[in-house]
Amino acid sequence: MNSRERVMTAVNHKEPDRVPVDMVLTIDVYRDMKKVLDMMHLPETPRMGRWTEVQMPIEMIKKLGIDMYYISPRSGNSIHSKSFDDGSFTDEWGCYWKKTAIDGGHFYFELVNPPLAHATIEDLETYVWPDPEDPKRYAGLMEEMKEVRETTDLAILAKFAGAVFELATYMRGHEQWYRDIINNQEFAHALMDKICQIQKRTNEVIMAEVGEYVDILRLSGEDLGMQDRPLLSPKTFRKVVKPHLKELWEHAKKTLHLYNPEAKIMLHTCGSVRPFISDIIECGVDILDPVQPAAKDMNRYELKEAFGKDIVFHGNIDIQNILPFGTIDDVTREVQDAIKALAPGGGFLLAPAHNVQGDVSAEKLVHMVKCVCEYGNYPINLE
C-alpha cells in the first residue's frame, strides 16, 4: 500500500497496512534533520511560514518515511504589505509580526500592536482588507501540487481555508477580543462575518486552481483550548463563535468536494478542547488535529471511545514533555501507547502534537517514525 492509499484508508475509518505518519518541522529542527539524515545538500532555508514551519523537501520526506506532503498558499509572510530589516513583517491582514529571539539562538514571530484594537463597527467598512482574488496567493501552487501528485505517492495535506475566531483575536488583541465576545457581541459578530466572507472567497479561488490535488484540507488554526481548560465556555462558543465557524467549514468542504469528492477536512485546535469535539463533528470536520495528550481531558483512550467512530485523530505524540525531554525509550512507549489507543479500526494519523520546535532532536523524530513502522502494522498487536 503506498502512502496516499494508506492515508486515505485511515481517514475513511478503515485499517491500512500500517498507521500513517506525519510531521511539520520548524526551521531549527529541519536544519538538525539535514545533519542526521546526511542531507546537507538540501536548501539551508526552504519556504517558511509564520510559525517558522518549513516546506520540507520531497527528498527529505521520502528518506524520513513520512506519508504526507504539507503545502500552504503564498500568504502570510509571502503576501505581506511590508517587510523589515530584522525579519519582522506585516501580513495581509495588517497584523505586525515581530521577529523575537528565544533561548538557544532560536527565533519566533510574536504578534504585537493588533490593527483593530480600537476599531468600531464603522471602521470595519473602511479597513483595507485582503483581496481574495490576488493571484499571488496561488502562484505556482498548481505546478507544485501537480508535480507532487505525478512524481510521488504522497497524500497532499493543504492549508488554504483561513481562520475566523483566531484571526479576529490577532486583529483585535486577546484582551479586547474576549471582552467583545462577552460585552460587545454586535462587533464580534460583525468582525467574524467580515473575515468569514473573505476566507470563503479565498477558498473558492484557490480550490478552483488546485482542488483536484487536495487529499486533506487543513483548516487554519482555531485554537479553542488552554492547557487546563477551554478558552471560552461551551455556551458562549455555541452562541457567538460556532455559527461563523460552521459557515466557513461547511463552505470549505462543499467547495473542496466540487473538485475532489473523496477529500477530507482537518481542523487544527490546540489544548483542552474535549467540550467542543461534538460541535466540531456536527460542523462537518473529518479530522481533529493535534489531539494534545498532555492537555486536560484529552486522554487518548477516552477520546477514541467517545468520538472515534465520527472523527479521525491526527497527532497525539506529546511534544511538551516526551519529545523534548524524554529518552528514546520514552518515545518508544509514547508511540506504542498512541497506536494501541487510537489505531484500531483506522482513523489515526500519527504525528507530533504540533509543529516540532527547536528543543526536539531530529534523532528522536527519526526514532518515532521507526517505531511506527515497527509497532503500527495492522492488525495492531500491542498488549
N, C-alpha and C positions, 0 to 999 in steps of 0.2 A: 504494500500500500504506500503510495507516495504521500508527500507532506500535505498537499491540498486535500486529497481524499481523506487522509487521517483527520485533519481539522474539521472538514465538513461532516464527516461521520459523527465526530464527537459533539458538534453543535446541534446535531439533529437527535441527540439523546440516544445514540447507538454506540456500541463498543467498536472502536477501530482496532488496528493491530497493537498499538500502544498509545499511551497518553501523549497528546501533542504538547510541545514545549515552546515557550516564547520568552522574550525579554527585550527591554529597551535600555540601552546604556547611555549614561551621561558621558560628557567628553573625557573626564579623567579616567573612568573605567574603560572606555574604548581604547585609550592610549595604553593602558595596562594590558588590555586584552591583545593588542597587537604584539606586545613582547611575549606574552605567554604562548600565543599561537604561532610565534615566529612569522609574523606578517608585517614586518616593519616597512615593507614597500607600499603599504596602503596609505592613503592620504592622512596627514597629521591632523587636519581639521575638516572632516566631512560636513555636509549640511547640518546645521544645528538649530534647534528650536528654542523657544522662550525659556524652557526649563533646563537648558544646556543638554537636552537629549539630542542624540545624533542619528543621522540616517546611516545605519550600518551597511557597509558594502556587501553585496551578494556573496562575494568570495569568503568573507568572514562568517556570514550567516550559515553557509554550507559547511564550512570547516567546524564551526561550533556545534552544529546539529540542530539548529532552530527550524521550526516548521512554518514560520510566517515572515512576510516582508511587510514592514510598517512604513507607511508613507503619509505625509501631510501636504496640504496645499501650500502655495507660495504666499503665505500670510504671516501674521505675527511680526517677526523681525526681518521679513523679506519684502513685505509691502508696508513700509512704515513711513511716516511723514518726515522724520528727521533722525539722523544718527549723530552720535557724539564721539569725540576722540577717545574717550575712555571705554568705549564699547557699549555704553548705555544707548537706549533708543526710545523713541515714542512710536507706539504701534498705530495701526489704522483706526483704532477706536479713540485715540487721543490719550491713552494711558502711558505714563512715563515709567520705564523700567530701568532702574539704576543698577549698574554692574557693581556688585558688592563682594569684596574678598572675604573668605571664610578660612577656618583653620587649615593648615597643611598646604597652603598655596592654591586652594580651590577657589572657585567663584560661583556666584549665583546672580540671578536678576531679581531685584526687590522692587515691588510696586510702591511708588511714592507720588504724592500730590494728585489724588484722583480728580479727573477733569470735571466731574459733575457734582462735586462735594456741596456746592451751594446753589445748584440749579433749581429752577421751578418747572412746573409742567410746561409753561410757555417757552422756557428755554429749550425744551426738547424739540420744539418745532424749528428752531433756528440753528441748532447744533450741526456741525459738519460731520455727518455720519459716513461710514464706509460705503463704497459703491460696490454692490454685489455683482455688478456686470463687469468689473475690472478684469480684463483678460490676463493681467499679470498673476492673478492668484492661481490660475490653472495652466500657465505657460509651461510647456514641457511635460506636463503630467501624462498626457496621452502616450507620448513616446516612451516614457519611463515605464509606465504600467504595462504597456503592450510588450515591451522587451522582457519584463519580468515574467509575464504570462507565457511568452513563446520560448524562453530560454531556461526556465526553471519550473519546478513542480511545487513551488511555494504557494501557500494561501496568502492573499493580499488583504492586509488589515489597513484600512484607510481612515484618517481622521479629517473629516470635511465639515460635518454639521457642527456649528459653534454652540457655545454655552449661552444660557439666558440668565439664570439666577446668579451664577458665579461671576459672569461678566458684569452684571449690574453691581455686584459687590466691588469689583475693581473700579468701576466708573464713579461710584458714589462714595466709596470708602467704607470699611467694615462697620465702624461705629454708627455712622449716619444711616447706612443701609438697613441695619437691624432696627433702628428707630423708625425708619419709614415703614417697615413691614408691620410694625405694631401700631404706630400713631399717624402714619401718612400713607395709607394704603392706596389712595387715589393716585398718588405719584408713583408708588411701587408698581401698580398695575400698568400705568402709562409707560414707564421705563421698560418693563419687561416685554410689553406688547411691541414697542418700537424695536427692541433688539430682536425679538422673535421673528418679526416680519422680514428683517434684513437677513437673518440666518436662514429662513426658509427659502428666500430667493437665491441666496448664495448656494445653498444646497442644490436647488434646481439647476442652476447654471453649471456647476461642476459635475453633477450627475449626468447631464446631457453630454458632457465631454467624455467621461471615463466610467460611468456607472456599470458598464458591462464587465469591467475588470475587477470590480469590488466584491470580495467574498464576505468581509465583515466591515461594517461602517461603525467606527468608534466615535460615539458622540463625545464632544468636548466635555471636560470635567465639570460636573455639578456637585462639588464636594458638599455633602449634607451632614457629615458627622465629625465630631471631635474624637479624641482617644477614648473618652469615658461616657459619652452621651451624644445624641443628635444635636445639630446646631440650632434647631428650632423644633417646636412641638409638632407632633403629627397633625394636630388640629389646625395650627397656623399654616403648616405646609400644604394641607389639602385645600384650605380656603384661599390662600394668597398665591402660592407658588405653583402648585401642581397643575392648574389649568393651562398655564403657559408652557410648562414642560411637556405636557401631554400633547398640546397642539404641535409643538416642534417635532417631538419624537414620532408621532403618528404620521406627520407630513414627511419626515425624513425616510421612514420605512416605505411609505406609499411611493415616494419618488424613486427610491432605490429599486423597488420591485418592478418599476416600469422597464428597467434595463437588465436586471438580474433577479428574477423571482425567487431564487434559492438563497440569496444573500441574507445575512443576519445583522441585527443592530446590537451594538455593545454600548453600555453606559459605564463611564468611569465615575465613581463616587467613593471617596475615602472615608475611613473611620467607622464609628459605631452607627450603622445605618439600618440595622435589622427592622426597626419600626416602619421603614419606608419600602421594604422589599415587595410587599404585596401591591403597593401602589405602582411601583416600577414595572412589575409584571403586567398589571392592568393597562399601563400606558403603552404596551407593545414591545418592551425591551426584551431581547432574547438572551443577552449575555451580561452578567454583572462582573465588573472589574473595580478594585483589585482584590476584594474579599480579604480585608486586612485582619490576619489572625490574632494579632496582639490587642486589637480593639475590643471594648466591652461588648458582650452579647454576640460575638462573631465566631462562636465555636463551630468549627467546620463540620462536625458530625451532626450537630443540631440544625445547621443550615441545610445540609443535604436532605435530612429527614423532612424538614418543613417545606422546602422550596425546590428540591432537586428535580422534580418532575416538570416544573414550569419554567425554570431558568437555568442557564449554563453558568458555571463559575470559571472565571479567568483570573489567575494569580495565585494567592494564598500561601506563598512561601515567605515567611517572616523576614522583613528587611529592616526591622527595628532592633532586633537582638541576635537572631540566629546567623544571618548572612554577614553582618559586620563584625560581630564579637564572638560567635560560636566557633567551635572546632570543626574540622572536616567530618568527624563522626556526628556532630550535632546537625550538620547539613544533611547527612545521610538519613538520620532519624526524622528530620523535618519533612524531607521528600517522601519517605516511606509513609509517614502518618497522613500527609495530604493526599497521597494516592489511595491509601486504604479508606479514607473518609469520603472522598469526592469522586473517585474514578469509576466505581461500579455502576454499570448501566450507561456509561458515557456521560456527557455533559460536563466535562472538566478539561480545561486548557491550563496546564501548569506554567506558572511564571512567578518571578519575584513580585511582591505585593506593592510595587511602584517602580518608576524609573530607577535604575540602580545607581546609587550615589557613590562618591569617591571613597567612602570608608569601607567598601566591599571589594575584596581582592578578586581579580579575574580567575585565580585558581579555584576559588570556591564556586564560581559560576560554572566553570568547566566541569567541576565535580558534580554540581547539581544536575547538569544535563546527562552526565554519565550515569547517575543514579536513576534518572527517569528511564533511560534505555535498559537498565538492569532490572528495575522493580516495576516499571509501568507497563509491562506487556500483558495483554489480555489473554485468558481470563486472569484477573487480579488475584494473586495468592499471597496475601500478607496477613498473617495472624498475630 
